[in-house]
Amino acid sequence: MATAAAAMFNRGGGSKDNTMRGLVSFIADLRNARARELEEKRINKELANIRQKFKQGGLSGYDKKKYVCKLLYIYILGWNVDFGHLEAVNLISATKYSEKQIGYLAVTLFLHEEHELLHLVVNSIRKDLADHNELNNCLALHAIANVGSKEMGEAICGDVHRLLISPTSKPFVKKKAALTLLRLYRKVPTIIQPEWNERMIAIMDDPDMGVALSVTSLVMTLAQDDPDQYKGAYVKAAQRLRKVIIDHEYSGDYVYYKVPCPWLQVKLLRLLQYFAPSEDTHIRQLIRDSLQVILDNAMEMPKNVQQNNAQNAVLFEAINLIIHLDTERDLMVQISSKLGKFIGSRETNVRYLGLEAMTHLAVRAETLDPIKKHQDIIIGSLRDRDITVRRQGLDLLYSMCDSTNSQKIVHELLKYLQTADYAIREEMVLKIAILTEKYATDVKWYVDISMRLIAMAGDHVSDEVWQRIIQIVTNNDELQVYAAQNILQYCKADHCHETLVKIGSYILGEFGHLIADNSGCSPIEQFMALQAKFNSCSPNTRAMILSAFVKFINLFPEIKPQLLEAFRTYSHSLDSELQQRACEYLTLATMQTDDLLRTICDEMPPFPERASALLSRLDKKQGSVGDKRTWSVTGKEGLPSLDRSATLKRNFSAGQTAIMNGVTNGSSGANGTNGTKGTNSTNSTNGMVKSPIEELAGLDLLGGAPNLASASHLSPDWEPGYNRCLLAPEGVLYEDFQISVGLRSEYRQDVGCIILYFKNKATVPIQSFTTTLDNTSPEHLKVDIKSLPETSVHSGAQTQQMIMFEAKGPFAEPPTIRVSYMAGSLQALTLKLPVALHKYMEGAVLNSDDFFKRWKQIGGPPREAQKIFQGFDVSSSNTRRLLNGFKWGVLDGVDPNAKNFVGATVLHTTGGKFGCLLRLEPNTENKMYRLTIRATDEAVPPVLMKFMQERLTQPWPS
């Protein structure tokens, strides 16, 4: 053992003593010590010797390494080491790897993020990051990941990123660099620069599976916080998943018990869930094919435990993705039957994962019928031997509850509540309260369950729950009589939980007069019931009881003497709040007139609608740790709004509406609430709680990364090819010394198809070939990607991409495309696609009478646009060529002036066909144009006017 320990500290060797016999001997002495005192004596002796050596100075690198190793071993044993840190820091700058290694090891163990010596190593770390020795790179990356502070991260994050993207970096360095950036980002989100995203996404295509896995972990975390800036990772994940699962493009080193790289598969499947499902048919097909293969592979249940675990990990993440997509009906049917088997499995992990996936399905599915078939098994999971399974079963029951099974589920939860673990009782109470309110169809059932819930689990009832009951009773006349009778019986009992006393104080104070004539509910009985609980309650509850008593004086004059006596008794309380409250109430009750008392004790108004306190508290309790959950157990619906005139005899499952917040502790005692002086409860917003999503809304963690695929980042020399392709159905869109982009297009009425051809002109292959489309007019132009280019293109080879465009209406701006690829470093260009409105036009032929007839029928504004502007070439031949190229049917002999041009065309969109007429008057002397456009739809002329003006004011290729 001693030799092994010494070898651990001496990895890499030493020039004088490969085994460091002094260290081996020291470790042997410690192991042979029979008592702690002997060990301490030996350690103190060694520490004194090392301290003396350091003071003398002049030590060689080997000696420093040896003594630092001894200090490290002493530190690992749990003894305090308060010197030698500076010597350890100095070892980092050593030229020998073995000395540098011990220096970095000491720094990561001795120092912490805020240590004063840490700033001394920044320059050494930066130097090692820039070193051509990969081992030095790795040592520096380890140190940054372990003890890197905010200041260090901001200083050297660029160097770490450079190692990640450098084409000369070894795969094991890239892996460490990606994970180091991930650690730094979790500490300081602002260190990741917005312009890095495209380059990091491209590395997901790295042929090394380990690099792809590490970078995917980094991109996953970044995409959770800003999915818009990392949307390019969606296509990358879909393509890489297909390569692994279907094309079998992976290294044999990453096959784990016959499952190819399950870790990467799981991360890719999870990454796809952080984005909205793609509308492109080709990308959807890529994902669908991969998911189907995963489901098919799961048909065979391997006997090997490790293979089964790896296969299940991939399967359950695939199931979550299928539920997230929510459109793959065939796949949904397959997973419903599989989940039924999983939740009844003998293996605890499989049961848990099955319940979790079924909860996800219950939250997202349109119908709960497939899940309800397994309701008895799910209820049985509440008594599982594993608490995580019990908790997941609770989540599933909550999510699958609706108006048809709510009563059974609520009763089962109440039954289980009596024996449930204390760790989940508060969450159970919250969910029972939400379900009871949400699916209440009977007045008595709601009140009975709510009171029974508090009686059973009073200590685990949060304030939001009992306050919500008070709101519902106050805002619904149907509940008030029955609730008052019910709560009075609880208050009369010998054992009544204090939370019920709070509810009783409020409800009896407000609505006790409604039951005063009922047997057993007389005013004196209500008074005695609350009075009996006074001494056993907390000061806040006592304040609520006093508030109820002052209400009684206004409602029940016959028991005024007993109430006044109570106020006199409590006016001598040692609690200053209770004393003040009792004195004020006594003064109010003994005034000459009751006018002020009646005003103050008037009936409480209905509570205003506010955000759901119950749902907000549930969201807080279920806040995710680590990777963010892609769905919420609270589901698609909130709680219903229950106003005073509403009836509970309805199904509340439809629609998400705002609900009222809890009664706040800041309500005025004079208003008959809990008695703490402050703001009026109807105006207070103290109880407003923002959900986690509301709090994150608008929070820009990454500083707003630019959209590099937008028209604002067009590459130089994009325009000549664009102009050529505007007039022709095919041509070269862009060309440079590395790549050529050809285009071929065809349009039929409102649908257009473009095929882009990408040719590698370089002498070396290009990798990670990626295209990203930016559509600025999604409401008027629908884009559907039918195929994607190959990610790897050999020298002289060509790949292509097909895109469909459907004109839904008149659009002004054409889409742009970002083309990026790896050729040593990241190369990228942004081009404007020649998809303009005129591509969906078809020239028309009209005679003179028809033209002027339709011209008059259309009329002037708003169906007309007219402009005078400077032209580039107003010659007749050029103007005619452009009009024909832009799909206008030029009508000769229509205009009285032969120099003028008249044109007609039909614009095809999914919303209909629109006739368009044009009159162009050139002034050859001043090179001016007067252009008038009329169309049957008022949205068309301004768009066509903008397009034609831009085209007629610039040179065009012949």
Beta strands, then each sheet from edge to edge (+ up, - down):
strand 1: 255-256
strand 2: 259-260
strand 3: 730-735
strand 4: 739-748
strand 5: 751-760
strand 6: 767-774
strand 7: 781-785
strand 8: 798-807
strand 9: 816-822
strand 10: 826-832
strand 11: 841-843
strand 12: 864-870
strand 13: 889-890
strand 14: 901-909
strand 15: 912-923
strand 16: 928-935
sheet 1: 1+ 2-
sheet 2: 3+ 4- 5+ 8- 7+
sheet 3: 6+ 9- 10+
sheet 4: 11+ 14- 13+
sheet 5: 11+ 14- 15+ 16- 12+
end
